[in-house]
Amino acid sequence: NPYFTRGFFPLLTVASLAAIVVSWVVA
């Protein structure tokens, strides 16, 4: 499903950035 792929990767990118920010704040 191309719509799923197009929606999934930005979500994955946001999740990765959020994880980096959280780990940076906690550290």
Helices and strands as residue ranges (DSSP letters): H 2-26
